[in-house]
Amino acid sequence: MKRTTVSKNQTIQDFGEQWVRYRDNEGYYGSLELFLDILSPFLKPDELKGCKVAEIGSGTGRIVNMLLEAGAENIIASEPSEAFDVLCGNIKQPDKVTCLKITGDQLPAFGDLDYVFSIGVLHHIQDPTPVVEAAFKALRPGGHFFVWVYGKEGNILYLTFLKLLRMFAKHLPHMMLTSLVEMMYWPLVFYMRLCHLCPLPLRRYLLAVFEKMSPQKRRLVIYDQLNPSFAKYYTRPEAEKLLLDGNFKEVRVHHRHAYSWTAIGTKPQL
Ligand SMILES: C[S@@+](CC[C@H](N)C(=O)[O-])C[C@H]1O[C@@H](n2cnc3c(N)ncnc32)[C@H](O)[C@@H]1O
């Protein structure tokens, strides 16, 4: 059973339990094709060949394996939750990866990384500033910080519905939460099919990403929206400010599938 107060540790615990239950990264959910979609329009997987990179909040390691498939040479994978063992067990080329059981703000100040990635993580951290600072220190001058967060714009109707649902869903034990997910699954699939016919809210995400996932991973996506104790939906200025406040330059922001923000910033040369 979950507690009612939201703390940093509670969100980490929520994910630990989630990833111990949902361990694999099968199909489109863990594919290079999805990675290409996430990176676009700022990066191509090819640009990561031979690079030294870190990922903050690696979960079950799907992004780490995507980075390996893209040709990254040396990867620091960090995950603070009980899913750390799942992460280590899922890594496809362990000789190229160092796993650290740390929170994002504890990422060592390597100072020589080409890229730091934070995909689906900062929106679950109440104060992400120390994490952005740690990413800055870990990069080499000229290195890049790549972030993906949930967006507010384009999601107003969905967020009204989700906020109401999350008020009680995030307190449900696993079994009841999976029943709720099951109740939502078929109406959502029906809605997704309707999106082929009409321009409904979330259409672009549902047709470009969600539809390509297996039924099992679609259920995980719903679970993942309801389970974590803390989730923030960023406006464009908030996403941009995240990196600008961390002293990153050449900050660019993209409204990915009109429902989320990808942002990239560069650590200035000395
Ligand atoms: C939605 S998952 C994303 C996992 C992975 N990046 C992916 O896309 O598959 C968010 C992850 O962030 C981790 N996390 C939560 N709080 C964190 C923190 N303060 N520092 C680093 N990671 C954190 C969680 O444990 C969880 O594994």
The ligand as a Gaussian input file, in Angstrom:
#p B3LYP/6-31G(d) Opt

LIG

0 1
 C        9.692000       6.929000     -16.405000
 S       11.152000       6.204000     -15.828000
 C       12.222000       6.407000     -17.239000
 C       13.246000       5.321000     -17.366000
 C       14.078000       5.398000     -18.648000
 N       14.736000       6.663000     -18.787000
 C       13.220000       5.100000     -19.859000
 O       12.900000       6.020000     -20.607000
 O       12.888000       3.932000     -20.045000
 C       11.819000       7.366000     -14.671000
 C       13.033000       6.845000     -13.925000
 O       13.617000       7.922000     -13.180000
 C       14.084000       7.412000     -11.952000
 N       14.188000       8.505000     -10.970000
 C       13.249000       8.986000     -10.134000
 N       13.752000       9.960000      -9.360000
 C       15.055000      10.101000      -9.726000
 C       16.131000      10.939000      -9.300000
 N       15.953000      11.843000      -8.322000
 N       17.336000      10.807000      -9.909000
 C       17.499000       9.891000     -10.906000
 N       16.522000       9.072000     -11.342000
 C       15.321000       9.174000     -10.764000
 C       13.042000       6.375000     -11.571000
 O       13.522000       5.469000     -10.612000
 C       12.707000       5.761000     -12.916000
 O       13.447000       4.610000     -13.186000

